[in-house]
Amino acid sequence: MSEKKSNSGALSLLLIVVFLIFLVLKLTQIGMVANWSWWAVTAPLWAPAVISIGLFLIIVIVKALFSKKD
């Protein structure tokens, strides 16, 4: 069980590092990131939650559709 928690923690750390890199590049106006919107720069912070909620909703909808076919 600690193996799963470690992988989740590593992924969270990676997303935070990616966000910090994007943030520094945006604030210093370096590279392509300087032209990105703030939505794109902050995507590593909010995108995993949005994807998880979307997948959950898809599963709930598909489950509801198949249970009503009785």
matplotlib code that plots the C-alpha trace (Angstrom):
import matplotlib.pyplot as plt

x = [0.0, 2.9, 4.0, 0.8, 1.1, 4.7, 3.7, 0.9, 3.3, 5.9, 3.3, 2.1, 5.6, 6.3, 3.2, 4.2, 7.7, 6.3, 4.0, 7.0, 9.0, 6.1, 5.6, 9.2, 9.3, 6.1, 7.2, 10.6, 9.1, 11.4, 10.5, 7.1, 5.6, 5.8, 2.9, 0.8, -2.4, -2.4, -4.9, -2.2, 0.5, -1.6, -2.9, -0.6, -2.4, -6.1, -6.1, -5.7, -8.8, -10.8, -9.8, -10.7, -14.1, -14.8, -13.9, -16.1, -19.1, -18.6, -18.6, -21.7, -23.6, -22.6, -23.6, -26.9, -27.6, -26.8, -28.9, -32.0, -32.0, -33.9]
y = [0.0, 2.4, 1.8, 3.4, 6.3, 6.9, 6.9, 9.4, 11.6, 11.4, 12.4, 15.3, 16.5, 16.2, 18.3, 21.0, 21.1, 21.4, 24.3, 26.1, 25.8, 27.2, 30.0, 31.0, 31.0, 33.0, 35.6, 36.0, 36.1, 33.2, 31.0, 30.0, 29.9, 33.7, 33.8, 31.2, 32.2, 31.8, 28.9, 26.9, 27.9, 26.8, 23.6, 21.2, 22.3, 22.0, 19.7, 16.4, 17.2, 18.2, 15.0, 12.9, 14.5, 14.1, 10.4, 9.9, 11.6, 9.5, 6.4, 7.4, 8.3, 5.1, 3.1, 4.9, 4.2, 0.5, 0.1, 1.6, -0.9, -3.4]
z = [0.0, 0.7, -2.9, -4.3, -2.0, -3.0, -6.7, -6.0, -4.1, -6.8, -9.4, -7.3, -6.8, -10.6, -11.3, -8.9, -10.4, -13.9, -12.7, -11.1, -14.3, -16.3, -13.8, -13.8, -17.6, -17.9, -15.3, -16.9, -20.5, -21.7, -24.6, -25.9, -22.3, -22.3, -24.8, -23.0, -21.1, -17.4, -17.8, -19.6, -17.1, -14.1, -15.9, -14.0, -10.8, -11.9, -14.9, -12.9, -10.8, -13.9, -15.7, -12.6, -12.2, -16.0, -15.9, -12.8, -14.5, -17.7, -15.6, -13.7, -16.9, -18.7, -15.6, -15.4, -19.1, -18.9, -15.7, -17.3, -20.2, -18.1]

ax = plt.figure().add_subplot(projection="3d")
ax.plot(x, y, z, "-o")
ax.set_aspect("equal")
plt.show()
